[in-house]
């Protein structure tokens, strides 16, 4: 079956995702070895193919539109699948002599892992690091099965059979559009949060599990999405609340795209943890990657236990 003429090439999708993650055409260009003008041209070409505006440009940087956030989420799945194909082919050909497979839950994967992998590549250029973006329950399953050497999860639940180390902490924040009526009434009762349909991460994610443990009788979600970026876009488009990591919403709160709402008597602190199989241990490239992650979270001001 021929590809749709509305689907850009993989390299173009990769550039779009870099623009989203870095918030800047220039920064994305530096990452890909392209000029800012070349990145801008690729973005415009992709938007023409889609027939949809993917990014809005402003003084605070480049942000996905509501529709663009969904396109970027789908694009990330396409690139992950393509990377799995490339990794599988390379493994069959015996090309990869040294490798590390890391599984990371989505919030950590979106906001922390990219910096860690860049640092790993610079420090250990001969080690090929493959990253799997999953929710927390899927991460632990991959580590338990031996499909991942090292995992990173959010939330309180570490299943039996895995060893873990806290690498940092974040907290969950109730967010709404700036003109939402909760902003004027903050703090709101926890009962109102529980009875309001929200835009949520999927079941099994660390964000969803932490919320359900703290507020166990929430009504079913208005919408479920598998990335923080898509949730934020849906909050703005649908004028509905969500609960997300402080890592995910920091920039949006600063530039006024979202507003935080306090809930009476409710705080949602959360551990960010590395997990591994105690039998295989964490050694070699996995230990190197863990050391980089711990150092980076400490440098970013996230509270972490010392090694």
C-alpha beads as a LAMMPS data file, in Angstrom:
LAMMPS data file: protein, C-alpha beads

307 atoms
306 bonds

1 atom types
1 bond types

-500.0 500.0 xlo xhi
-500.0 500.0 ylo yhi
-500.0 500.0 zlo zhi

Masses

1 110.0

Atoms # bond

1 1 1 0.000 0.000 0.000
2 1 1 1.560 3.376 -0.979
3 1 1 2.190 5.946 1.744
4 1 1 -0.197 8.868 1.985
5 1 1 1.143 12.005 0.289
6 1 1 0.338 13.803 3.566
7 1 1 3.020 11.879 5.531
8 1 1 6.457 13.583 5.639
9 1 1 9.701 11.609 5.613
10 1 1 11.084 10.241 8.886
11 1 1 13.874 12.849 8.987
12 1 1 11.290 15.622 8.795
13 1 1 9.256 14.065 11.619
14 1 1 12.416 13.844 13.719
15 1 1 13.047 17.552 13.185
16 1 1 9.457 18.393 14.175
17 1 1 9.829 16.457 17.427
18 1 1 13.107 18.247 18.199
19 1 1 11.412 21.626 17.674
20 1 1 8.658 20.547 20.081
21 1 1 11.078 19.276 22.736
22 1 1 13.502 22.208 22.557
23 1 1 10.931 24.942 21.899
24 1 1 13.133 26.626 19.309
25 1 1 13.891 26.305 15.597
26 1 1 17.474 27.365 16.216
27 1 1 18.061 24.804 18.977
28 1 1 16.552 22.061 16.826
29 1 1 18.843 23.115 13.995
30 1 1 21.929 22.861 16.203
31 1 1 20.885 19.380 17.307
32 1 1 20.479 18.221 13.700
33 1 1 23.361 20.190 12.161
34 1 1 20.956 22.402 10.186
35 1 1 20.481 26.137 9.929
36 1 1 17.450 27.739 11.552
37 1 1 16.183 28.594 8.072
38 1 1 16.439 24.938 6.994
39 1 1 14.487 23.783 10.063
40 1 1 11.835 26.434 9.459
41 1 1 11.541 25.301 5.835
42 1 1 11.065 21.677 6.908
43 1 1 8.388 22.685 9.384
44 1 1 6.525 24.717 6.742
45 1 1 6.750 21.832 4.254
46 1 1 5.373 19.376 6.822
47 1 1 2.544 21.765 7.701
48 1 1 1.630 22.055 4.011
49 1 1 1.598 18.260 3.669
50 1 1 -0.575 17.852 6.744
51 1 1 -2.813 20.766 5.830
52 1 1 -2.628 21.669 9.538
53 1 1 -0.596 24.234 11.467
54 1 1 1.648 22.231 13.810
55 1 1 3.343 25.072 15.707
56 1 1 2.426 28.533 16.863
57 1 1 5.283 31.049 16.923
58 1 1 5.549 33.743 19.568
59 1 1 7.937 35.818 21.650
60 1 1 8.218 33.000 24.214
61 1 1 9.252 30.440 21.599
62 1 1 7.629 27.788 19.467
63 1 1 4.709 25.788 20.893
64 1 1 2.560 23.028 19.366
65 1 1 -1.002 23.922 18.467
66 1 1 -3.729 21.669 19.887
67 1 1 -3.912 19.742 16.611
68 1 1 -0.116 19.799 16.272
69 1 1 0.360 18.168 19.679
70 1 1 -1.679 15.180 18.552
71 1 1 0.237 14.961 15.266
72 1 1 3.525 15.063 17.174
73 1 1 2.375 12.318 19.519
74 1 1 1.540 10.098 16.532
75 1 1 4.870 11.015 14.922
76 1 1 6.753 9.914 18.044
77 1 1 5.162 6.468 17.778
78 1 1 6.162 6.250 14.099
79 1 1 9.778 7.127 14.891
80 1 1 9.902 4.695 17.824
81 1 1 8.676 1.915 15.546
82 1 1 11.210 2.886 12.881
83 1 1 13.997 2.823 15.471
84 1 1 12.905 -0.644 16.593
85 1 1 13.085 -1.777 12.959
86 1 1 16.546 -0.267 12.509
87 1 1 17.776 -1.748 15.786
88 1 1 16.428 -5.169 14.889
89 1 1 18.039 -5.137 11.456
90 1 1 21.359 -3.961 12.914
91 1 1 21.224 -6.711 15.541
92 1 1 20.558 -9.349 12.862
93 1 1 23.547 -8.057 10.896
94 1 1 25.718 -8.109 14.019
95 1 1 26.521 -4.404 13.712
96 1 1 25.976 -3.383 17.308
97 1 1 28.801 -4.598 19.523
98 1 1 27.969 -2.594 22.636
99 1 1 24.414 -1.666 23.553
100 1 1 22.133 -0.503 26.328
101 1 1 18.352 -0.681 26.359
102 1 1 16.587 1.827 28.608
103 1 1 12.833 1.855 29.237
104 1 1 11.411 5.126 30.575
105 1 1 7.948 6.245 31.593
106 1 1 6.535 9.042 29.492
107 1 1 7.094 12.089 31.721
108 1 1 10.700 11.124 32.401
109 1 1 11.142 10.209 28.732
110 1 1 9.747 13.527 27.491
111 1 1 11.524 15.896 29.877
112 1 1 14.660 14.195 31.240
113 1 1 15.855 11.287 29.090
114 1 1 16.854 13.342 25.997
115 1 1 19.499 15.197 27.985
116 1 1 20.754 11.981 29.573
117 1 1 21.156 10.222 26.221
118 1 1 23.067 13.158 24.753
119 1 1 25.422 13.126 27.757
120 1 1 25.833 9.348 27.437
121 1 1 26.673 9.617 23.739
122 1 1 29.261 12.323 24.393
123 1 1 30.892 10.476 27.280
124 1 1 30.698 6.951 25.855
125 1 1 30.449 7.262 22.063
126 1 1 30.899 3.521 21.470
127 1 1 27.807 2.588 23.475
128 1 1 24.578 2.512 21.485
129 1 1 21.657 3.461 23.749
130 1 1 18.162 2.430 22.723
131 1 1 15.269 4.071 24.597
132 1 1 11.735 2.678 24.864
133 1 1 8.987 5.190 25.776
134 1 1 6.291 3.443 27.827
135 1 1 4.078 3.983 30.834
136 1 1 5.377 2.992 34.273
137 1 1 3.700 -0.426 34.425
138 1 1 5.072 -1.313 30.989
139 1 1 8.569 -0.169 31.999
140 1 1 8.675 -2.512 34.985
141 1 1 7.362 -5.366 32.818
142 1 1 10.169 -4.816 30.271
143 1 1 12.820 -4.783 33.005
144 1 1 11.395 -7.898 34.686
145 1 1 11.344 -9.761 31.367
146 1 1 14.946 -8.793 30.560
147 1 1 13.944 -6.707 27.525
148 1 1 15.403 -3.574 29.161
149 1 1 18.662 -3.258 31.106
150 1 1 17.479 -0.263 33.107
151 1 1 14.120 1.405 33.690
152 1 1 12.893 4.764 34.968
153 1 1 9.437 5.108 36.519
154 1 1 7.299 7.665 38.346
155 1 1 5.126 7.022 41.352
156 1 1 4.986 4.907 44.475
157 1 1 4.656 1.378 43.110
158 1 1 7.796 -0.697 42.561
159 1 1 6.787 -4.324 41.949
160 1 1 8.441 -7.183 43.836
161 1 1 11.451 -8.624 42.093
162 1 1 13.033 -5.313 41.112
163 1 1 15.691 -3.245 42.843
164 1 1 15.225 0.513 42.780
165 1 1 16.893 3.782 43.635
166 1 1 15.230 7.154 43.936
167 1 1 16.903 9.563 41.522
168 1 1 14.725 12.603 42.125
169 1 1 11.278 13.894 42.914
170 1 1 8.602 15.952 41.248
171 1 1 5.015 16.698 42.223
172 1 1 1.713 16.649 40.389
173 1 1 -0.113 19.881 39.643
174 1 1 -3.777 20.481 38.854
175 1 1 -3.804 22.673 35.745
176 1 1 -6.534 24.449 33.778
177 1 1 -6.667 27.165 31.091
178 1 1 -6.105 30.652 32.575
179 1 1 -9.784 31.637 32.146
180 1 1 -11.188 28.512 33.828
181 1 1 -13.540 29.244 36.753
182 1 1 -11.391 27.190 39.152
183 1 1 -8.646 29.825 38.953
184 1 1 -10.883 32.381 40.692
185 1 1 -12.031 29.862 43.316
186 1 1 -8.698 28.202 44.181
187 1 1 -8.379 26.266 46.450
188 1 1 -11.188 23.945 45.442
189 1 1 -12.541 21.038 47.547
190 1 1 -11.024 17.639 46.851
191 1 1 -14.568 16.342 46.358
192 1 1 -15.009 18.687 43.387
193 1 1 -11.781 17.423 41.832
194 1 1 -12.976 13.841 42.277
195 1 1 -16.366 14.468 40.647
196 1 1 -15.071 16.491 37.664
197 1 1 -14.218 14.576 34.467
198 1 1 -10.609 15.429 33.638
199 1 1 -8.199 14.910 30.789
200 1 1 -5.897 12.208 32.078
201 1 1 -2.940 10.067 31.195
202 1 1 -3.694 6.443 30.382
203 1 1 -4.222 3.789 33.043
204 1 1 -0.890 2.355 34.190
205 1 1 1.012 5.627 33.905
206 1 1 2.793 6.904 37.003
207 1 1 0.807 10.150 36.857
208 1 1 -2.538 8.339 36.776
209 1 1 -1.542 5.884 39.527
210 1 1 -0.352 8.659 41.852
211 1 1 -3.611 10.567 41.401
212 1 1 -5.770 7.468 41.914
213 1 1 -3.890 6.580 45.106
214 1 1 -4.412 10.093 46.489
215 1 1 -8.011 10.570 45.238
216 1 1 -9.343 7.012 44.850
217 1 1 -12.893 7.805 43.770
218 1 1 -12.365 10.035 40.739
219 1 1 -15.049 9.837 38.058
220 1 1 -13.984 8.363 34.696
221 1 1 -11.802 10.700 32.615
222 1 1 -13.173 12.980 29.939
223 1 1 -10.316 11.911 27.651
224 1 1 -7.229 9.681 27.958
225 1 1 -3.964 10.510 26.178
226 1 1 -0.517 8.937 26.258
227 1 1 1.778 11.963 26.495
228 1 1 2.004 15.102 28.620
229 1 1 2.215 17.289 25.517
230 1 1 -1.057 15.939 24.153
231 1 1 -2.777 16.330 27.540
232 1 1 -1.706 19.985 27.779
233 1 1 -2.973 20.747 24.299
234 1 1 -6.305 19.084 25.089
235 1 1 -6.633 21.090 28.330
236 1 1 -6.301 24.333 26.365
237 1 1 -8.558 23.214 23.518
238 1 1 -11.244 21.674 25.726
239 1 1 -11.207 24.098 28.703
240 1 1 -10.942 21.103 31.026
241 1 1 -8.658 20.303 33.992
242 1 1 -5.810 17.821 34.141
243 1 1 -3.224 16.631 36.645
244 1 1 0.352 16.624 35.329
245 1 1 3.945 16.579 36.513
246 1 1 5.556 19.815 37.640
247 1 1 8.280 18.996 35.091
248 1 1 5.737 18.995 32.284
249 1 1 3.945 22.240 33.118
250 1 1 6.699 24.529 34.442
251 1 1 7.180 26.469 31.199
252 1 1 3.422 26.636 30.502
253 1 1 2.730 28.111 33.949
254 1 1 5.513 30.662 33.498
255 1 1 4.284 31.892 30.112
256 1 1 0.601 31.861 31.138
257 1 1 -0.648 29.136 28.795
258 1 1 -1.858 27.187 31.839
259 1 1 -2.772 28.073 35.417
260 1 1 -2.347 25.932 38.533
261 1 1 -5.170 25.282 40.980
262 1 1 -4.750 24.375 44.645
263 1 1 -6.889 21.613 46.146
264 1 1 -7.809 21.753 49.831
265 1 1 -5.696 19.337 51.868
266 1 1 -4.161 17.659 48.805
267 1 1 -0.493 17.444 47.890
268 1 1 0.832 15.054 45.262
269 1 1 4.584 14.482 45.724
270 1 1 6.117 11.735 43.621
271 1 1 9.317 9.728 43.443
272 1 1 11.275 9.321 40.241
273 1 1 13.059 5.985 40.438
274 1 1 15.498 3.855 38.490
275 1 1 14.676 0.136 38.497
276 1 1 16.648 -2.941 37.484
277 1 1 16.794 -6.705 37.883
278 1 1 18.795 -7.486 41.054
279 1 1 20.095 -10.725 39.552
280 1 1 21.568 -9.034 36.479
281 1 1 22.471 -5.997 38.551
282 1 1 23.278 -2.540 37.241
283 1 1 26.791 -2.517 35.847
284 1 1 28.772 -1.425 32.838
285 1 1 26.850 0.873 30.492
286 1 1 23.738 0.680 32.674
287 1 1 25.696 1.961 35.679
288 1 1 27.191 4.750 33.565
289 1 1 23.728 5.813 32.377
290 1 1 22.349 5.714 35.931
291 1 1 25.211 7.881 37.182
292 1 1 24.487 10.429 34.439
293 1 1 20.765 10.464 35.322
294 1 1 21.437 10.982 39.041
295 1 1 23.910 13.777 38.378
296 1 1 21.578 15.513 35.940
297 1 1 18.549 15.460 38.249
298 1 1 20.640 16.868 41.083
299 1 1 21.909 19.602 38.775
300 1 1 18.348 20.429 37.716
301 1 1 17.306 21.056 41.319
302 1 1 15.279 17.877 41.745
303 1 1 15.673 16.394 45.205
304 1 1 17.518 13.087 44.992
305 1 1 18.994 10.659 47.457
306 1 1 22.807 10.501 47.362
307 1 1 24.415 7.419 45.856

Bonds

1 1 1 2
2 1 2 3
3 1 3 4
4 1 4 5
5 1 5 6
6 1 6 7
7 1 7 8
8 1 8 9
9 1 9 10
10 1 10 11
11 1 11 12
12 1 12 13
13 1 13 14
14 1 14 15
15 1 15 16
16 1 16 17
17 1 17 18
18 1 18 19
19 1 19 20
20 1 20 21
21 1 21 22
22 1 22 23
23 1 23 24
24 1 24 25
25 1 25 26
26 1 26 27
27 1 27 28
28 1 28 29
29 1 29 30
30 1 30 31
31 1 31 32
32 1 32 33
33 1 33 34
34 1 34 35
35 1 35 36
36 1 36 37
37 1 37 38
38 1 38 39
39 1 39 40
40 1 40 41
41 1 41 42
42 1 42 43
43 1 43 44
44 1 44 45
45 1 45 46
46 1 46 47
47 1 47 48
48 1 48 49
49 1 49 50
50 1 50 51
51 1 51 52
52 1 52 53
53 1 53 54
54 1 54 55
55 1 55 56
56 1 56 57
57 1 57 58
58 1 58 59
59 1 59 60
60 1 60 61
61 1 61 62
62 1 62 63
63 1 63 64
64 1 64 65
65 1 65 66
66 1 66 67
67 1 67 68
68 1 68 69
69 1 69 70
70 1 70 71
71 1 71 72
72 1 72 73
73 1 73 74
74 1 74 75
75 1 75 76
76 1 76 77
77 1 77 78
78 1 78 79
79 1 79 80
80 1 80 81
81 1 81 82
82 1 82 83
83 1 83 84
84 1 84 85
85 1 85 86
86 1 86 87
87 1 87 88
88 1 88 89
89 1 89 90
90 1 90 91
91 1 91 92
92 1 92 93
93 1 93 94
94 1 94 95
95 1 95 96
96 1 96 97
97 1 97 98
98 1 98 99
99 1 99 100
100 1 100 101
101 1 101 102
102 1 102 103
103 1 103 104
104 1 104 105
105 1 105 106
106 1 106 107
107 1 107 108
108 1 108 109
109 1 109 110
110 1 110 111
111 1 111 112
112 1 112 113
113 1 113 114
114 1 114 115
115 1 115 116
116 1 116 117
117 1 117 118
118 1 118 119
119 1 119 120
120 1 120 121
121 1 121 122
122 1 122 123
123 1 123 124
124 1 124 125
125 1 125 126
126 1 126 127
127 1 127 128
128 1 128 129
129 1 129 130
130 1 130 131
131 1 131 132
132 1 132 133
133 1 133 134
134 1 134 135
135 1 135 136
136 1 136 137
137 1 137 138
138 1 138 139
139 1 139 140
140 1 140 141
141 1 141 142
142 1 142 143
143 1 143 144
144 1 144 145
145 1 145 146
146 1 146 147
147 1 147 148
148 1 148 149
149 1 149 150
150 1 150 151
151 1 151 152
152 1 152 153
153 1 153 154
154 1 154 155
155 1 155 156
156 1 156 157
157 1 157 158
158 1 158 159
159 1 159 160
160 1 160 161
161 1 161 162
162 1 162 163
163 1 163 164
164 1 164 165
165 1 165 166
166 1 166 167
167 1 167 168
168 1 168 169
169 1 169 170
170 1 170 171
171 1 171 172
172 1 172 173
173 1 173 174
174 1 174 175
175 1 175 176
176 1 176 177
177 1 177 178
178 1 178 179
179 1 179 180
180 1 180 181
181 1 181 182
182 1 182 183
183 1 183 184
184 1 184 185
185 1 185 186
186 1 186 187
187 1 187 188
188 1 188 189
189 1 189 190
190 1 190 191
191 1 191 192
192 1 192 193
193 1 193 194
194 1 194 195
195 1 195 196
196 1 196 197
197 1 197 198
198 1 198 199
199 1 199 200
200 1 200 201
201 1 201 202
202 1 202 203
203 1 203 204
204 1 204 205
205 1 205 206
206 1 206 207
207 1 207 208
208 1 208 209
209 1 209 210
210 1 210 211
211 1 211 212
212 1 212 213
213 1 213 214
214 1 214 215
215 1 215 216
216 1 216 217
217 1 217 218
218 1 218 219
219 1 219 220
220 1 220 221
221 1 221 222
222 1 222 223
223 1 223 224
224 1 224 225
225 1 225 226
226 1 226 227
227 1 227 228
228 1 228 229
229 1 229 230
230 1 230 231
231 1 231 232
232 1 232 233
233 1 233 234
234 1 234 235
235 1 235 236
236 1 236 237
237 1 237 238
238 1 238 239
239 1 239 240
240 1 240 241
241 1 241 242
242 1 242 243
243 1 243 244
244 1 244 245
245 1 245 246
246 1 246 247
247 1 247 248
248 1 248 249
249 1 249 250
250 1 250 251
251 1 251 252
252 1 252 253
253 1 253 254
254 1 254 255
255 1 255 256
256 1 256 257
257 1 257 258
258 1 258 259
259 1 259 260
260 1 260 261
261 1 261 262
262 1 262 263
263 1 263 264
264 1 264 265
265 1 265 266
266 1 266 267
267 1 267 268
268 1 268 269
269 1 269 270
270 1 270 271
271 1 271 272
272 1 272 273
273 1 273 274
274 1 274 275
275 1 275 276
276 1 276 277
277 1 277 278
278 1 278 279
279 1 279 280
280 1 280 281
281 1 281 282
282 1 282 283
283 1 283 284
284 1 284 285
285 1 285 286
286 1 286 287
287 1 287 288
288 1 288 289
289 1 289 290
290 1 290 291
291 1 291 292
292 1 292 293
293 1 293 294
294 1 294 295
295 1 295 296
296 1 296 297
297 1 297 298
298 1 298 299
299 1 299 300
300 1 300 301
301 1 301 302
302 1 302 303
303 1 303 304
304 1 304 305
305 1 305 306
306 1 306 307
